[in-house]
Amino acid sequence: MMFHDVSDSEQGKIRDVINRLLEVNLLVKEKDREAYMVIRRHRPALEAYFRFLGWELSVDERHECVYLHIPDGRLRKRLDREQTVWLLVLRLIYEEKRQGLSLADFPMTTLYEIRSKYETFRLDWVNRTTLDKLIRFCSQFQLLEPLDEDTRSDDARFKLFHTWMYLIQADGLKQLAERLERYETGGEGDLFDEVDEAASLD
């Protein structure tokens, strides 16, 4: 039986980690150190467990994040246009900001920069209610962390985690910009029509 050679307490931690990854399939050491260390300790067994289910567990020790991927696209959630554009804009900002940073640093952005990027691509800005939902969405999946209480202020700062690399894979800034331009012209982009939910997201 898998994990039979660990204590009951450790089995409980492993169970919690598995459920956590099934609920939200991105994890950052910065936000959940204990869960990350449990995955590190039992990485081979966890990889085998998820492989049996037909899924892939990626542990990126360089960027200290974990990603659970469903290769065949099951358990996918269709995003609306606002969610898709928001994620693409932030992924573009992440790519721009992380250039030249050390691995110990996380890219930072502000709401003003995000809104300016919308304007650059002639995209309609979101209303306040939608903005709150989009920020909560990204926080839930450990994509960003708000650093200020008033997240609606132009000065509001956001820490961007390296999980962006796994949420939306891209060859570079040009490819990301081209995908955003499809939304500017009214076309529906094909990059992020769906998001794996591995029980929630991919």
N, C-alpha and C positions, 0 to 999 in steps of 0.2 A: 504494500500500500504506500502511495506517495506521501512523503512527509511523516512517515511513521517513526522515524528516528529522532524526532525533535520533541521538546517538552510540550505539555498541554498549553502552556502560556504562549510559546512560540507558534504553535499551530493556530491559536486564536489570532495572532498577529498576521499570519499568512492568509488566513481566511478573510480577515478584514481587508488586506491588500488586494486579494483577488476580487472581492466584491467592489472595492473602490475602482479598480481598473475596468470592471464590467459596466459600472455606472458612468464613469468619466475616464476615457481611455488615454488621458495625458496626465503626467505627474512630474512635478519639479521638486528637486531636493530643497531648493530655497523655501518652498511653501510647505513641504511635508517631509522633513528629514527622516523621521522614524520609518515611514512607509518606504522611502527610497532605500534606506539601509537594509530593511527586511528583504527587499527585492534583490539587492546586491548579494546578501548572504545566501539566498536560495535561488539564485539566477538560473542554474542548469535545470533544476526541478520545475521551476515556474515556466521556463521556456518549453520544456517537454509537455507540461500540462496544457498550455495554450496551443502548442503544436498539435496535440491530440484533438483539440477542438477545431483545428483548421485555421488557427489564428497565428499571428507572428508577434512575439514580444521583443521589442527593441530597447535595450538599455544603453543609452548614450552617456558613457562615463566622462567623455570629454566635456560635454555641455551639461552634465548632471541632470538628465531628464529621461523619462520613460514614455514609451509610445506603444500602444496595443493596436495592431492593424489587422483588419479582416480583408484578406486578398480578394475574395470573390465578390465583395460588395454587398454582402448580406447586412441586414440591420442598418440600413441607411436611412437618413432623414433628409428630406428635401428642404432646402433653405429658401426663404423668400429673397426678393431682389435686394432689399435693404440689408439683410444679413450678409449676403454674398458680397455686395459692394464694400460694406464696412470691413469685412475680413480681408478682402483684397487690398484695400487701402492701408490697413495696418500691417499687412504682410510686406507691402512695398516700403513702408516707413521702417519696418524692422530691418529689411535688407539694406536700406540706405544707411541706417544708424549703426549697424553692427560692424561696418567696414572699419578696420583699424582698432577696434576695441580688443582688450585682452579677454581671455576666457572667463576671468573673474568678474568682468563687468557685464551688466545688462543694458541694452539700448534703452534710452529714455525718450519720451515724447510728451507733447502737451496737447490739450484739446484744440488749441489754436493751430498747431501744426497739422492735426488731423483734418480740421475744417478747411485749412488752406489747400490740402491735397485734394479734397473734394472739389474745390473751386478750380484747381489746376485742370482737372479732368471734366469740368463743367457738369458736375454731378449735383443733384439736389441734396441739400443738407437735411439731416433728420430732425424731427421735432424732439422736444424734451423727454416725452414719455418713451419714445423709441430709443433715444440716446441712453436712458437709464437701463432699459432692457438689454441693449447691446453690450454695455459695460458689464452688467451682471453676467451675461452669457459668457463673455471672455474670461471673467474672473472665475466662474464655475469650472471652466476647462483649463485653468491655470495657464492662460495665454498672456495675461497682463495682471498688474496689481495697481489699483489707484493709490496714489500717495497723498492725496488731499481729500478732505471731507467734501468740499463742494466740487463734484465732478462735472458740473455744468459750466464752470468758469473757464474762460479761455486760458487761464494760467494753470489749470489743473494738470498735474503731472501723472504720467503712467509709466510703470516699469514694464518692459516687454520681455517675456521669457523666451528661451530658445526653442520652446515647443512649436513656435511659428514655423520652423523649418520642416516639421513633420505634418502639420496641419495642411499647409499648402506648399507643395514642392515646386520649385521653379529653377530654371537655369540661370536666372539673373534679373536685373532690373528691367531690361528691355522686354523680356517675356511677360513680366508682371504688368508693365505699363500697357502693353498691347492688349492684355486681357481686360484691363480697366477701360481702355478706349472702346471696346465693344459695347460697354454699357453706356458710354457717352453718346454713341450713335443710336442707342435704343435697342441694340441687339442683345440677346441673352447669351452670356458667356457660357462656355461649356466646361470650364475648369471646376466650378464649385456648384454644379447643379445639385449635388448630393453630398452628404457628409456621413461617413460611417458612424454608427452609434455604438459599435462594439458594445455595445449597449447604449452608446450615446453619441460618440463623435469619432471622426477619423480625419 
